[in-house]
Amino acid sequence: MEVAIIGPDGGDAIQLGPVQMRILEDGSTTGHRLGVGEITLPPHTDGPPQHRHARHDEGFYVVSGTASFTVGDTTYDAPAGTFVMVPPGAPHTFANLGDEPAVMLNTFTPDLYVQYFRDLREMIAQGHALTTAATVEVMARYATVPATDPAD
């Protein structure tokens, strides 16, 4: 057993347009039971299209700033210190509607969704635009569908 210690400049930094995801735990230390990332949302930045995960729980702890979470038709302000836990099947998305950056600790149980961010990075590196359609296509690889999917 090895302990993983990731410093403030460590992890796998992934730039997704204006949003930065820093993978802190990709599941390799946890037997793939848990993945952890840090999301930095600049001011006035939307997150992904509202979506549902079928095979993993997702958690968000707001470290600084204020994030907005939309769950179905309801939007919640989540200031620093707020924790949001999203079980499989719950429609959700997030954004930063404020004037300051928002930083969130993001968990995936199991770690299934970590590769989604790496796939988006690869898609961008190959010259493809980070569009809603492209994002939804990559989400589908990881048991995730748009919240407005006709199969709902």
Secondary structure as the mmCIF struct_conf table of DSSP 4:
data_model
#
loop_
_struct_conf.conf_type_id
_struct_conf.id
_struct_conf.beg_label_comp_id
_struct_conf.beg_label_asym_id
_struct_conf.beg_label_seq_id
_struct_conf.end_label_comp_id
_struct_conf.end_label_asym_id
_struct_conf.end_label_seq_id
TURN_TY1_P TURN_TY1_P1 PRO A 8 ASP A 9
BEND BEND1 GLY A 11 GLY A 11
STRN STRN1 ASP A 12 LEU A 16
TURN_TY1_P TURN_TY1_P2 GLY A 17 PRO A 18
STRN STRN2 VAL A 19 GLU A 25
BEND BEND2 GLY A 27 GLY A 27
TURN_TY1_P TURN_TY1_P3 SER A 28 HIS A 32
BEND BEND3 ARG A 33 ARG A 33
STRN STRN3 GLY A 35 LEU A 41
TURN_TY1_P TURN_TY1_P4 PRO A 43 HIS A 44
STRN STRN4 THR A 45 ASP A 46
BEND BEND4 PRO A 48 PRO A 48
HELX_LH_PP_P HELX_LH_PP_P1 PRO A 49 GLN A 50
STRN STRN5 HIS A 51 HIS A 53
BEND BEND5 ALA A 54 ARG A 55
STRN STRN6 ASP A 57 SER A 64
BEND BEND6 GLY A 65 GLY A 65
STRN STRN7 THR A 66 VAL A 71
TURN_TY1_P TURN_TY1_P5 GLY A 72 ASP A 73
STRN STRN8 THR A 74 PRO A 79
TURN_TY1_P TURN_TY1_P6 ALA A 80 GLY A 81
STRN STRN9 PHE A 83 VAL A 86
TURN_TY1_P TURN_TY1_P7 PRO A 88 GLY A 89
STRN STRN10 HIS A 92 HIS A 92
STRN STRN11 THR A 93 ASN A 96
BEND BEND7 GLY A 98 GLU A 100
STRN STRN12 ALA A 102 THR A 109
BEND BEND8 PRO A 110 PRO A 110
HELX_RH_3T_P HELX_RH_3T_P1 ASP A 111 TYR A 113
HELX_RH_AL_P HELX_RH_AL_P1 VAL A 114 ALA A 125
TURN_TY1_P TURN_TY1_P8 GLN A 126 GLY A 127
HELX_RH_AL_P HELX_RH_AL_P2 THR A 132 ALA A 140
TURN_TY1_P TURN_TY1_P9 ARG A 141 ALA A 143
STRN STRN13 THR A 144 PRO A 146
TURN_TY1_P TURN_TY1_P10 ALA A 147 THR A 148
TURN_TY1_P TURN_TY1_P11 PRO A 150 ALA A 151
#
